[in-house]
Amino acid sequence: MVKCPKDGTDVQKPTKEWSVKPKSRKGPTLNVKLYACPTCGHKWRVATKVA
Ligand SMILES: [Zn+2]
C-alpha cells in the first residue's frame, strides 16, 4: 500500500503494473506500478528493482 504524495490518501492497489527489462545486459529488471489517487486524481509511478 502506498500513499498519495499530494494528499496522503492510501491507495491499496496499483492501476497498472508491468516489468521493464534493461536494454543492456547491465542493470536490474524493474517492476513498475502505476498508482492513481481516488481523491485528487493524481497519478504516479513507483519502480522497484526485481532481484
Ligand atoms: Zn491524492
mmCIF file of the protein (N, C-alpha, C, O) and its ligand, coordinates in Angstrom:
data_MODEL
# 
_entry.id   MODEL 
# 
loop_
_entity.id 
_entity.type 
_entity.pdbx_number_of_molecules 
1 polymer     1 
2 non-polymer 1 
# 
_entity_poly.entity_id                      1 
_entity_poly.type                           'polypeptide(L)' 
_entity_poly.nstd_linkage                   no 
_entity_poly.nstd_monomer                   no 
_entity_poly.pdbx_seq_one_letter_code       MVKCPKDGTDVQKPTKEWSVKPKSRKGPTLNVKLYACPTCGHKWRVATKVA 
_entity_poly.pdbx_seq_one_letter_code_can   MVKCPKDGTDVQKPTKEWSVKPKSRKGPTLNVKLYACPTCGHKWRVATKVA 
_entity_poly.pdbx_strand_id                 A 
# 
loop_
_entity_poly_seq.entity_id 
_entity_poly_seq.num 
_entity_poly_seq.mon_id 
_entity_poly_seq.hetero 
1 1  MET n 
1 2  VAL n 
1 3  LYS n 
1 4  CYS n 
1 5  PRO n 
1 6  LYS n 
1 7  ASP n 
1 8  GLY n 
1 9  THR n 
1 10 ASP n 
1 11 VAL n 
1 12 GLN n 
1 13 LYS n 
1 14 PRO n 
1 15 THR n 
1 16 LYS n 
1 17 GLU n 
1 18 TRP n 
1 19 SER n 
1 20 VAL n 
1 21 LYS n 
1 22 PRO n 
1 23 LYS n 
1 24 SER n 
1 25 ARG n 
1 26 LYS n 
1 27 GLY n 
1 28 PRO n 
1 29 THR n 
1 30 LEU n 
1 31 ASN n 
1 32 VAL n 
1 33 LYS n 
1 34 LEU n 
1 35 TYR n 
1 36 ALA n 
1 37 CYS n 
1 38 PRO n 
1 39 THR n 
1 40 CYS n 
1 41 GLY n 
1 42 HIS n 
1 43 LYS n 
1 44 TRP n 
1 45 ARG n 
1 46 VAL n 
1 47 ALA n 
1 48 THR n 
1 49 LYS n 
1 50 VAL n 
1 51 ALA n 
# 
loop_
_struct_asym.id 
_struct_asym.entity_id 
A 1 
B 2 
# 
loop_
_chem_comp.id 
_chem_comp.type 
_chem_comp.mon_nstd_flag 
ALA 'L-peptide linking' y 
ARG 'L-peptide linking' y 
ASN 'L-peptide linking' y 
ASP 'L-peptide linking' y 
CYS 'L-peptide linking' y 
GLN 'L-peptide linking' y 
GLU 'L-peptide linking' y 
GLY 'peptide linking'   y 
HIS 'L-peptide linking' y 
LEU 'L-peptide linking' y 
LYS 'L-peptide linking' y 
MET 'L-peptide linking' y 
PRO 'L-peptide linking' y 
SER 'L-peptide linking' y 
THR 'L-peptide linking' y 
TRP 'L-peptide linking' y 
TYR 'L-peptide linking' y 
VAL 'L-peptide linking' y 
ZN  non-polymer         . 
# 
_pdbx_entity_nonpoly.entity_id   2 
_pdbx_entity_nonpoly.name        ? 
_pdbx_entity_nonpoly.comp_id     ZN 
# 
_pdbx_nonpoly_scheme.asym_id         B 
_pdbx_nonpoly_scheme.entity_id       2 
_pdbx_nonpoly_scheme.mon_id          ZN 
_pdbx_nonpoly_scheme.ndb_seq_num     1 
_pdbx_nonpoly_scheme.pdb_seq_num     101 
_pdbx_nonpoly_scheme.auth_seq_num    101 
_pdbx_nonpoly_scheme.pdb_mon_id      ZN 
_pdbx_nonpoly_scheme.auth_mon_id     ZN 
_pdbx_nonpoly_scheme.pdb_strand_id   A 
_pdbx_nonpoly_scheme.pdb_ins_code    . 
# 
loop_
_atom_site.group_PDB 
_atom_site.id 
_atom_site.type_symbol 
_atom_site.label_atom_id 
_atom_site.label_alt_id 
_atom_site.label_comp_id 
_atom_site.label_asym_id 
_atom_site.label_entity_id 
_atom_site.label_seq_id 
_atom_site.pdbx_PDB_ins_code 
_atom_site.Cartn_x 
_atom_site.Cartn_y 
_atom_site.Cartn_z 
_atom_site.occupancy 
_atom_site.B_iso_or_equiv 
_atom_site.pdbx_formal_charge 
_atom_site.auth_seq_id 
_atom_site.auth_comp_id 
_atom_site.auth_asym_id 
_atom_site.auth_atom_id 
_atom_site.pdbx_PDB_model_num 
ATOM   1   N  N  . MET A 1 1  ? 0.845   -1.196  0.000   1.00 0.00 ? 1   MET A N  1 
ATOM   2   C  CA . MET A 1 1  ? 0.000   0.000   0.000   1.00 0.00 ? 1   MET A CA 1 
ATOM   3   C  C  . MET A 1 1  ? 0.882   1.248   0.000   1.00 0.00 ? 1   MET A C  1 
ATOM   4   O  O  . MET A 1 1  ? 1.887   1.311   0.708   1.00 0.00 ? 1   MET A O  1 
ATOM   5   N  N  . VAL A 1 2  ? 0.502   2.211   -0.781  1.00 0.00 ? 2   VAL A N  1 
ATOM   6   C  CA . VAL A 1 2  ? 1.262   3.459   -0.837  1.00 0.00 ? 2   VAL A CA 1 
ATOM   7   C  C  . VAL A 1 2  ? 0.340   4.641   -0.559  1.00 0.00 ? 2   VAL A C  1 
ATOM   8   O  O  . VAL A 1 2  ? -0.884  4.511   -0.588  1.00 0.00 ? 2   VAL A O  1 
ATOM   9   N  N  . LYS A 1 3  ? 0.929   5.766   -0.295  1.00 0.00 ? 3   LYS A N  1 
ATOM   10  C  CA . LYS A 1 3  ? 0.139   6.967   -0.044  1.00 0.00 ? 3   LYS A CA 1 
ATOM   11  C  C  . LYS A 1 3  ? 0.324   7.979   -1.166  1.00 0.00 ? 3   LYS A C  1 
ATOM   12  O  O  . LYS A 1 3  ? 1.409   8.116   -1.731  1.00 0.00 ? 3   LYS A O  1 
ATOM   13  N  N  . CYS A 1 4  ? -0.736  8.669   -1.468  1.00 0.00 ? 4   CYS A N  1 
ATOM   14  C  CA . CYS A 1 4  ? -0.675  9.731   -2.468  1.00 0.00 ? 4   CYS A CA 1 
ATOM   15  C  C  . CYS A 1 4  ? 0.298   10.817  -1.989  1.00 0.00 ? 4   CYS A C  1 
ATOM   16  O  O  . CYS A 1 4  ? 0.175   11.311  -0.868  1.00 0.00 ? 4   CYS A O  1 
ATOM   17  N  N  . PRO A 1 5  ? 1.262   11.183  -2.837  1.00 0.00 ? 5   PRO A N  1 
ATOM   18  C  CA . PRO A 1 5  ? 2.222   12.220  -2.445  1.00 0.00 ? 5   PRO A CA 1 
ATOM   19  C  C  . PRO A 1 5  ? 1.578   13.599  -2.302  1.00 0.00 ? 5   PRO A C  1 
ATOM   20  O  O  . PRO A 1 5  ? 2.168   14.493  -1.696  1.00 0.00 ? 5   PRO A O  1 
ATOM   21  N  N  . LYS A 1 6  ? 0.406   13.775  -2.838  1.00 0.00 ? 6   LYS A N  1 
ATOM   22  C  CA . LYS A 1 6  ? -0.259  15.088  -2.776  1.00 0.00 ? 6   LYS A CA 1 
ATOM   23  C  C  . LYS A 1 6  ? -1.068  15.257  -1.502  1.00 0.00 ? 6   LYS A C  1 
ATOM   24  O  O  . LYS A 1 6  ? -0.944  16.270  -0.814  1.00 0.00 ? 6   LYS A O  1 
ATOM   25  N  N  . ASP A 1 7  ? -1.893  14.270  -1.186  1.00 0.00 ? 7   ASP A N  1 
ATOM   26  C  CA . ASP A 1 7  ? -2.780  14.443  -0.038  1.00 0.00 ? 7   ASP A CA 1 
ATOM   27  C  C  . ASP A 1 7  ? -2.743  13.300  0.976   1.00 0.00 ? 7   ASP A C  1 
ATOM   28  O  O  . ASP A 1 7  ? -3.470  13.323  1.970   1.00 0.00 ? 7   ASP A O  1 
ATOM   29  N  N  . GLY A 1 8  ? -1.907  12.314  0.726   1.00 0.00 ? 8   GLY A N  1 
ATOM   30  C  CA . GLY A 1 8  ? -1.734  11.261  1.710   1.00 0.00 ? 8   GLY A CA 1 
ATOM   31  C  C  . GLY A 1 8  ? -2.811  10.186  1.736   1.00 0.00 ? 8   GLY A C  1 
ATOM   32  O  O  . GLY A 1 8  ? -2.879  9.397   2.678   1.00 0.00 ? 8   GLY A O  1 
ATOM   33  N  N  . THR A 1 9  ? -3.643  10.152  0.717   1.00 0.00 ? 9   THR A N  1 
ATOM   34  C  CA . THR A 1 9  ? -4.673  9.118   0.644   1.00 0.00 ? 9   THR A CA 1 
ATOM   35  C  C  . THR A 1 9  ? -4.033  7.747   0.424   1.00 0.00 ? 9   THR A C  1 
ATOM   36  O  O  . THR A 1 9  ? -3.137  7.595   -0.406  1.00 0.00 ? 9   THR A O  1 
ATOM   37  N  N  . ASP A 1 10 ? -4.495  6.771   1.164   1.00 0.00 ? 10  ASP A N  1 
ATOM   38  C  CA . ASP A 1 10 ? -3.975  5.422   0.983   1.00 0.00 ? 10  ASP A CA 1 
ATOM   39  C  C  . ASP A 1 10 ? -4.522  4.798   -0.296  1.00 0.00 ? 10  ASP A C  1 
ATOM   40  O  O  . ASP A 1 10 ? -5.734  4.747   -0.507  1.00 0.00 ? 10  ASP A O  1 
ATOM   41  N  N  . VAL A 1 11 ? -3.629  4.335   -1.128  1.00 0.00 ? 11  VAL A N  1 
ATOM   42  C  CA . VAL A 1 11 ? -4.037  3.636   -2.349  1.00 0.00 ? 11  VAL A CA 1 
ATOM   43  C  C  . VAL A 1 11 ? -3.553  2.204   -2.232  1.00 0.00 ? 11  VAL A C  1 
ATOM   44  O  O  . VAL A 1 11 ? -2.353  1.949   -2.132  1.00 0.00 ? 11  VAL A O  1 
ATOM   45  N  N  . GLN A 1 12 ? -4.493  1.273   -2.244  1.00 0.00 ? 12  GLN A N  1 
ATOM   46  C  CA . GLN A 1 12 ? -4.132  -0.112  -1.953  1.00 0.00 ? 12  GLN A CA 1 
ATOM   47  C  C  . GLN A 1 12 ? -3.607  -0.879  -3.157  1.00 0.00 ? 12  GLN A C  1 
ATOM   48  O  O  . GLN A 1 12 ? -2.638  -1.632  -3.059  1.00 0.00 ? 12  GLN A O  1 
ATOM   49  N  N  . LYS A 1 13 ? -4.263  -0.676  -4.292  1.00 0.00 ? 13  LYS A N  1 
ATOM   50  C  CA . LYS A 1 13 ? -3.827  -1.439  -5.462  1.00 0.00 ? 13  LYS A CA 1 
ATOM   51  C  C  . LYS A 1 13 ? -3.390  -0.526  -6.593  1.00 0.00 ? 13  LYS A C  1 
ATOM   52  O  O  . LYS A 1 13 ? -3.984  0.528   -6.819  1.00 0.00 ? 13  LYS A O  1 
ATOM   53  N  N  . PRO A 1 14 ? -2.351  -0.937  -7.299  1.00 0.00 ? 14  PRO A N  1 
ATOM   54  C  CA . PRO A 1 14 ? -1.924  -0.159  -8.455  1.00 0.00 ? 14  PRO A CA 1 
ATOM   55  C  C  . PRO A 1 14 ? -2.927  -0.288  -9.596  1.00 0.00 ? 14  PRO A C  1 
ATOM   56  O  O  . PRO A 1 14 ? -3.553  -1.332  -9.778  1.00 0.00 ? 14  PRO A O  1 
ATOM   57  N  N  . THR A 1 15 ? -3.068  0.786   -10.354 1.00 0.00 ? 15  THR A N  1 
ATOM   58  C  CA . THR A 1 15 ? -3.951  0.765   -11.519 1.00 0.00 ? 15  THR A CA 1 
ATOM   59  C  C  . THR A 1 15 ? -3.386  -0.154  -12.593 1.00 0.00 ? 15  THR A C  1 
ATOM   60  O  O  . THR A 1 15 ? -4.109  -0.868  -13.289 1.00 0.00 ? 15  THR A O  1 
ATOM   61  N  N  . LYS A 1 16 ? -2.071  -0.104  -12.695 1.00 0.00 ? 16  LYS A N  1 
ATOM   62  C  CA . LYS A 1 16 ? -1.414  -0.880  -13.730 1.00 0.00 ? 16  LYS A CA 1 
ATOM   63  C  C  . LYS A 1 16 ? -0.065  -1.335  -13.198 1.00 0.00 ? 16  LYS A C  1 
ATOM   64  O  O  . LYS A 1 16 ? 0.553   -0.670  -12.367 1.00 0.00 ? 16  LYS A O  1 
ATOM   65  N  N  . GLU A 1 17 ? 0.367   -2.460  -13.687 1.00 0.00 ? 17  GLU A N  1 
ATOM   66  C  CA . GLU A 1 17 ? 1.645   -2.994  -13.214 1.00 0.00 ? 17  GLU A CA 1 
ATOM   67  C  C  . GLU A 1 17 ? 2.346   -3.706  -14.354 1.00 0.00 ? 17  GLU A C  1 
ATOM   68  O  O  . GLU A 1 17 ? 1.747   -4.505  -15.073 1.00 0.00 ? 17  GLU A O  1 
ATOM   69  N  N  . TRP A 1 18 ? 3.627   -3.403  -14.508 1.00 0.00 ? 18  TRP A N  1 
ATOM   70  C  CA . TRP A 1 18 ? 4.362   -4.077  -15.572 1.00 0.00 ? 18  TRP A CA 1 
ATOM   71  C  C  . TRP A 1 18 ? 5.842   -4.121  -15.211 1.00 0.00 ? 18  TRP A C  1 
ATOM   72  O  O  . TRP A 1 18 ? 6.293   -3.447  -14.286 1.00 0.00 ? 18  TRP A O  1 
ATOM   73  N  N  . SER A 1 19 ? 6.586   -4.928  -15.959 1.00 0.00 ? 19  SER A N  1 
ATOM   74  C  CA . SER A 1 19 ? 8.010   -5.033  -15.691 1.00 0.00 ? 19  SER A CA 1 
ATOM   75  C  C  . SER A 1 19 ? 8.805   -4.524  -16.880 1.00 0.00 ? 19  SER A C  1 
ATOM   76  O  O  . SER A 1 19 ? 8.405   -4.680  -18.034 1.00 0.00 ? 19  SER A O  1 
ATOM   77  N  N  . VAL A 1 20 ? 9.931   -3.916  -16.574 1.00 0.00 ? 20  VAL A N  1 
ATOM   78  C  CA . VAL A 1 20 ? 10.797  -3.360  -17.601 1.00 0.00 ? 20  VAL A CA 1 
ATOM   79  C  C  . VAL A 1 20 ? 12.149  -4.032  -17.543 1.00 0.00 ? 20  VAL A C  1 
ATOM   80  O  O  . VAL A 1 20 ? 12.829  -4.003  -16.517 1.00 0.00 ? 20  VAL A O  1 
ATOM   81  N  N  . LYS A 1 21 ? 12.528  -4.627  -18.633 1.00 0.00 ? 21  LYS A N  1 
ATOM   82  C  CA . LYS A 1 21 ? 13.842  -5.252  -18.666 1.00 0.00 ? 21  LYS A CA 1 
ATOM   83  C  C  . LYS A 1 21 ? 14.869  -4.243  -19.161 1.00 0.00 ? 21  LYS A C  1 
ATOM   84  O  O  . LYS A 1 21 ? 14.568  -3.399  -20.005 1.00 0.00 ? 21  LYS A O  1 
ATOM   85  N  N  . PRO A 1 22 ? 16.066  -4.334  -18.636 1.00 0.00 ? 22  PRO A N  1 
ATOM   86  C  CA . PRO A 1 22 ? 17.113  -3.384  -19.039 1.00 0.00 ? 22  PRO A CA 1 
ATOM   87  C  C  . PRO A 1 22 ? 17.476  -3.577  -20.503 1.00 0.00 ? 22  PRO A C  1 
ATOM   88  O  O  . PRO A 1 22 ? 17.477  -4.695  -21.020 1.00 0.00 ? 22  PRO A O  1 
ATOM   89  N  N  . LYS A 1 23 ? 17.784  -2.461  -21.162 1.00 0.00 ? 23  LYS A N  1 
ATOM   90  C  CA . LYS A 1 23 ? 18.127  -2.536  -22.581 1.00 0.00 ? 23  LYS A CA 1 
ATOM   91  C  C  . LYS A 1 23 ? 19.459  -3.242  -22.785 1.00 0.00 ? 23  LYS A C  1 
ATOM   92  O  O  . LYS A 1 23 ? 19.628  -4.023  -23.721 1.00 0.00 ? 23  LYS A O  1 
ATOM   93  N  N  . SER A 1 24 ? 20.387  -2.959  -21.907 1.00 0.00 ? 24  SER A N  1 
ATOM   94  C  CA . SER A 1 24 ? 21.663  -3.656  -21.979 1.00 0.00 ? 24  SER A CA 1 
ATOM   95  C  C  . SER A 1 24 ? 21.633  -4.816  -20.991 1.00 0.00 ? 24  SER A C  1 
ATOM   96  O  O  . SER A 1 24 ? 20.649  -5.020  -20.281 1.00 0.00 ? 24  SER A O  1 
ATOM   97  N  N  . ARG A 1 25 ? 22.690  -5.544  -20.960 1.00 0.00 ? 25  ARG A N  1 
ATOM   98  C  CA . ARG A 1 25 ? 22.725  -6.667  -20.013 1.00 0.00 ? 25  ARG A CA 1 
ATOM   99  C  C  . ARG A 1 25 ? 22.933  -6.189  -18.584 1.00 0.00 ? 25  ARG A C  1 
ATOM   100 O  O  . ARG A 1 25 ? 22.648  -6.894  -17.617 1.00 0.00 ? 25  ARG A O  1 
ATOM   101 N  N  . LYS A 1 26 ? 23.431  -4.991  -18.491 1.00 0.00 ? 26  LYS A N  1 
ATOM   102 C  CA . LYS A 1 26 ? 23.627  -4.440  -17.152 1.00 0.00 ? 26  LYS A CA 1 
ATOM   103 C  C  . LYS A 1 26 ? 22.320  -3.899  -16.610 1.00 0.00 ? 26  LYS A C  1 
ATOM   104 O  O  . LYS A 1 26 ? 21.407  -3.544  -17.356 1.00 0.00 ? 26  LYS A O  1 
ATOM   105 N  N  . GLY A 1 27 ? 22.260  -3.848  -15.315 1.00 0.00 ? 27  GLY A N  1 
ATOM   106 C  CA . GLY A 1 27 ? 21.093  -3.230  -14.680 1.00 0.00 ? 27  GLY A CA 1 
ATOM   107 C  C  . GLY A 1 27 ? 20.036  -4.241  -14.310 1.00 0.00 ? 27  GLY A C  1 
ATOM   108 O  O  . GLY A 1 27 ? 19.905  -5.286  -14.948 1.00 0.00 ? 27  GLY A O  1 
ATOM   109 N  N  . PRO A 1 28 ? 19.295  -3.926  -13.291 1.00 0.00 ? 28  PRO A N  1 
ATOM   110 C  CA . PRO A 1 28 ? 18.255  -4.832  -12.800 1.00 0.00 ? 28  PRO A CA 1 
ATOM   111 C  C  . PRO A 1 28 ? 16.957  -4.688  -13.596 1.00 0.00 ? 28  PRO A C  1 
ATOM   112 O  O  . PRO A 1 28 ? 16.708  -3.658  -14.222 1.00 0.00 ? 28  PRO A O  1 
ATOM   113 N  N  . THR A 1 29 ? 16.153  -5.720  -13.558 1.00 0.00 ? 29  THR A N  1 
ATOM   114 C  CA . THR A 1 29 ? 14.804  -5.611  -14.101 1.00 0.00 ? 29  THR A CA 1 
ATOM   115 C  C  . THR A 1 29 ? 13.962  -4.794  -13.138 1.00 0.00 ? 29  THR A C  1 
ATOM   116 O  O  . THR A 1 29 ? 14.031  -4.979  -11.922 1.00 0.00 ? 29  THR A O  1 
ATOM   117 N  N  . LEU A 1 30 ? 13.174  -3.898  -13.687 1.00 0.00 ? 30  LEU A N  1 
ATOM   118 C  CA . LEU A 1 30 ? 12.345  -3.050  -12.843 1.00 0.00 ? 30  LEU A CA 1 
ATOM   119 C  C  . LEU A 1 30 ? 10.880  -3.467  -12.903 1.00 0.00 ? 30  LEU A C  1 
ATOM   120 O  O  . LEU A 1 30 ? 10.348  -3.789  -13.965 1.00 0.00 ? 30  LEU A O  1 
ATOM   121 N  N  . ASN A 1 31 ? 10.256  -3.451  -11.755 1.00 0.00 ? 31  ASN A N  1 
ATOM   122 C  CA . ASN A 1 31 ? 8.821   -3.670  -11.700 1.00 0.00 ? 31  ASN A CA 1 
ATOM   123 C  C  . ASN A 1 31 ? 8.163   -2.311  -11.461 1.00 0.00 ? 31  ASN A C  1 
ATOM   124 O  O  . ASN A 1 31 ? 8.376   -1.684  -10.423 1.00 0.00 ? 31  ASN A O  1 
ATOM   125 N  N  . VAL A 1 32 ? 7.376   -1.870  -12.415 1.00 0.00 ? 32  VAL A N  1 
ATOM   126 C  CA . VAL A 1 32 ? 6.788   -0.535  -12.346 1.00 0.00 ? 32  VAL A CA 1 
ATOM   127 C  C  . VAL A 1 32 ? 5.301   -0.646  -12.029 1.00 0.00 ? 32  VAL A C  1 
ATOM   128 O  O  . VAL A 1 32 ? 4.572   -1.419  -12.651 1.00 0.00 ? 32  VAL A O  1 
ATOM   129 N  N  . LYS A 1 33 ? 4.874   0.134   -11.059 1.00 0.00 ? 33  LYS A N  1 
ATOM   130 C  CA . LYS A 1 33 ? 3.459   0.162   -10.704 1.00 0.00 ? 33  LYS A CA 1 
ATOM   131 C  C  . LYS A 1 33 ? 2.917   1.569   -10.877 1.00 0.00 ? 33  LYS A C  1 
ATOM   132 O  O  . LYS A 1 33 ? 3.517   2.549   -10.434 1.00 0.00 ? 33  LYS A O  1 
ATOM   133 N  N  . LEU A 1 34 ? 1.775   1.641   -11.528 1.00 0.00 ? 34  LEU A N  1 
ATOM   134 C  CA . LEU A 1 34 ? 1.131   2.933   -11.733 1.00 0.00 ? 34  LEU A CA 1 
ATOM   135 C  C  . LEU A 1 34 ? -0.024  3.072   -10.745 1.00 0.00 ? 34  LEU A C  1 
ATOM   136 O  O  . LEU A 1 34 ? -0.944  2.254   -10.717 1.00 0.00 ? 34  LEU A O  1 
ATOM   137 N  N  . TYR A 1 35 ? 0.048   4.120   -9.942  1.00 0.00 ? 35  TYR A N  1 
ATOM   138 C  CA . TYR A 1 35 ? -0.999  4.359   -8.952  1.00 0.00 ? 35  TYR A CA 1 
ATOM   139 C  C  . TYR A 1 35 ? -1.802  5.583   -9.330  1.00 0.00 ? 35  TYR A C  1 
ATOM   140 O  O  . TYR A 1 35 ? -1.274  6.539   -9.898  1.00 0.00 ? 35  TYR A O  1 
ATOM   141 N  N  . ALA A 1 36 ? -3.083  5.544   -9.010  1.00 0.00 ? 36  ALA A N  1 
ATOM   142 C  CA . ALA A 1 36 ? -3.945  6.702   -9.222  1.00 0.00 ? 36  ALA A CA 1 
ATOM   143 C  C  . ALA A 1 36 ? -4.695  6.980   -7.927  1.00 0.00 ? 36  ALA A C  1 
ATOM   144 O  O  . ALA A 1 36 ? -5.311  6.080   -7.356  1.00 0.00 ? 36  ALA A O  1 
ATOM   145 N  N  . CYS A 1 37 ? -4.644  8.222   -7.466  1.00 0.00 ? 37  CYS A N  1 
ATOM   146 C  CA . CYS A 1 37 ? -5.325  8.591   -6.235  1.00 0.00 ? 37  CYS A CA 1 
ATOM   147 C  C  . CYS A 1 37 ? -6.818  8.797   -6.487  1.00 0.00 ? 37  CYS A C  1 
ATOM   148 O  O  . CYS A 1 37 ? -7.190  9.577   -7.363  1.00 0.00 ? 37  CYS A O  1 
ATOM   149 N  N  . PRO A 1 38 ? -7.675  8.109   -5.733  1.00 0.00 ? 38  PRO A N  1 
ATOM   150 C  CA . PRO A 1 38 ? -9.129  8.256   -5.920  1.00 0.00 ? 38  PRO A CA 1 
ATOM   151 C  C  . PRO A 1 38 ? -9.651  9.599   -5.402  1.00 0.00 ? 38  PRO A C  1 
ATOM   152 O  O  . PRO A 1 38 ? -10.759 10.011  -5.745  1.00 0.00 ? 38  PRO A O  1 
ATOM   153 N  N  . THR A 1 39 ? -8.862  10.268  -4.588  1.00 0.00 ? 39  THR A N  1 
ATOM   154 C  CA . THR A 1 39 ? -9.309  11.536  -4.015  1.00 0.00 ? 39  THR A CA 1 
ATOM   155 C  C  . THR A 1 39 ? -9.013  12.724  -4.936  1.00 0.00 ? 39  THR A C  1 
ATOM   156 O  O  . THR A 1 39 ? -9.906  13.507  -5.258  1.00 0.00 ? 39  THR A O  1 
ATOM   157 N  N  . CYS A 1 40 ? -7.751  12.847  -5.354  1.00 0.00 ? 40  CYS A N  1 
ATOM   158 C  CA . CYS A 1 40 ? -7.376  14.024  -6.146  1.00 0.00 ? 40  CYS A CA 1 
ATOM   159 C  C  . CYS A 1 40 ? -7.071  13.689  -7.601  1.00 0.00 ? 40  CYS A C  1 
ATOM   160 O  O  . CYS A 1 40 ? -6.883  14.589  -8.419  1.00 0.00 ? 40  CYS A O  1 
ATOM   161 N  N  . GLY A 1 41 ? -7.021  12.390  -7.930  1.00 0.00 ? 41  GLY A N  1 
ATOM   162 C  CA . GLY A 1 41 ? -6.798  12.011  -9.317  1.00 0.00 ? 41  GLY A CA 1 
ATOM   163 C  C  . GLY A 1 41 ? -5.341  12.036  -9.740  1.00 0.00 ? 41  GLY A C  1 
ATOM   164 O  O  . GLY A 1 41 ? -5.022  11.811  -10.908 1.00 0.00 ? 41  GLY A O  1 
ATOM   165 N  N  . HIS A 1 42 ? -4.471  12.304  -8.803  1.00 0.00 ? 42  HIS A N  1 
ATOM   166 C  CA . HIS A 1 42 ? -3.049  12.337  -9.131  1.00 0.00 ? 42  HIS A CA 1 
ATOM   167 C  C  . HIS A 1 42 ? -2.559  10.938  -9.486  1.00 0.00 ? 42  HIS A C  1 
ATOM   168 O  O  . HIS A 1 42 ? -2.906  9.956   -8.829  1.00 0.00 ? 42  HIS A O  1 
ATOM   169 N  N  . LYS A 1 43 ? -1.751  10.867  -10.531 1.00 0.00 ? 43  LYS A N  1 
ATOM   170 C  CA . LYS A 1 43 ? -1.190  9.578   -10.925 1.00 0.00 ? 43  LYS A CA 1 
ATOM   171 C  C  . LYS A 1 43 ? 0.321   9.629   -10.809 1.00 0.00 ? 43  LYS A C  1 
ATOM   172 O  O  . LYS A 1 43 ? 0.955   10.634  -11.129 1.00 0.00 ? 43  LYS A O  1 
ATOM   173 N  N  . TRP A 1 44 ? 0.878   8.532   -10.350 1.00 0.00 ? 44  TRP A N  1 
ATOM   174 C  CA . TRP A 1 44 ? 2.335   8.468   -10.238 1.00 0.00 ? 44  TRP A CA 1 
ATOM   175 C  C  . TRP A 1 44 ? 2.804   7.043   -10.355 1.00 0.00 ? 44  TRP A C  1 
ATOM   176 O  O  . TRP A 1 44 ? 2.037   6.094   -10.189 1.00 0.00 ? 44  TRP A O  1 
ATOM   177 N  N  . ARG A 1 45 ? 4.082   6.912   -10.645 1.00 0.00 ? 45  ARG A N  1 
ATOM   178 C  CA . ARG A 1 45 ? 4.660   5.596   -10.825 1.00 0.00 ? 45  ARG A CA 1 
ATOM   179 C  C  . ARG A 1 45 ? 5.658   5.292   -9.718  1.00 0.00 ? 45  ARG A C  1 
ATOM   180 O  O  . ARG A 1 45 ? 6.353   6.174   -9.215  1.00 0.00 ? 45  ARG A O  1 
ATOM   181 N  N  . VAL A 1 46 ? 5.705   4.038   -9.364  1.00 0.00 ? 46  VAL A N  1 
ATOM   182 C  CA . VAL A 1 46 ? 6.697   3.583   -8.407  1.00 0.00 ? 46  VAL A CA 1 
ATOM   183 C  C  . VAL A 1 46 ? 7.451   2.413   -9.034  1.00 0.00 ? 46  VAL A C  1 
ATOM   184 O  O  . VAL A 1 46 ? 6.851   1.418   -9.442  1.00 0.00 ? 46  VAL A O  1 
ATOM   185 N  N  . ALA A 1 47 ? 8.751   2.548   -9.101  1.00 0.00 ? 47  ALA A N  1 
ATOM   186 C  CA . ALA A 1 47 ? 9.569   1.495   -9.698  1.00 0.00 ? 47  ALA A CA 1 
ATOM   187 C  C  . ALA A 1 47 ? 10.384  0.796   -8.614  1.00 0.00 ? 47  ALA A C  1 
ATOM   188 O  O  . ALA A 1 47 ? 11.037  1.439   -7.792  1.00 0.00 ? 47  ALA A O  1 
ATOM   189 N  N  . THR A 1 48 ? 10.333  -0.502  -8.632  1.00 0.00 ? 48  THR A N  1 
ATOM   190 C  CA . THR A 1 48 ? 11.133  -1.260  -7.691  1.00 0.00 ? 48  THR A CA 1 
ATOM   191 C  C  . THR A 1 48 ? 12.003  -2.261  -8.441  1.00 0.00 ? 48  THR A C  1 
ATOM   192 O  O  . THR A 1 48 ? 11.609  -2.782  -9.484  1.00 0.00 ? 48  THR A O  1 
ATOM   193 N  N  . LYS A 1 49 ? 13.161  -2.518  -7.912  1.00 0.00 ? 49  LYS A N  1 
ATOM   194 C  CA . LYS A 1 49 ? 14.072  -3.452  -8.553  1.00 0.00 ? 49  LYS A CA 1 
ATOM   195 C  C  . LYS A 1 49 ? 13.640  -4.887  -8.272  1.00 0.00 ? 49  LYS A C  1 
ATOM   196 O  O  . LYS A 1 49 ? 13.221  -5.229  -7.167  1.00 0.00 ? 49  LYS A O  1 
ATOM   197 N  N  . VAL A 1 50 ? 13.756  -5.701  -9.295  1.00 0.00 ? 50  VAL A N  1 
ATOM   198 C  CA . VAL A 1 50 ? 13.476  -7.115  -9.134  1.00 0.00 ? 50  VAL A CA 1 
ATOM   199 C  C  . VAL A 1 50 ? 14.806  -7.857  -9.153  1.00 0.00 ? 50  VAL A C  1 
ATOM   200 O  O  . VAL A 1 50 ? 15.567  -7.781  -10.118 1.00 0.00 ? 50  VAL A O  1 
ATOM   201 N  N  . ALA A 1 51 ? 15.057  -8.550  -8.102  1.00 0.00 ? 51  ALA A N  1 
ATOM   202 C  CA . ALA A 1 51 ? 16.355  -9.229  -7.989  1.00 0.00 ? 51  ALA A CA 1 
ATOM   203 C  C  . ALA A 1 51 ? 16.483  -10.334 -9.027  1.00 0.00 ? 51  ALA A C  1 
ATOM   204 O  O  . ALA A 1 51 ? 17.509  -11.013 -9.081  1.00 0.00 ? 51  ALA A O  1 
HETATM 205 ZN ZN . ZN  B 2 .  ? -4.331  12.363  -3.845  1.00 0.00 2 101 ZN  A ZN 1 
# 
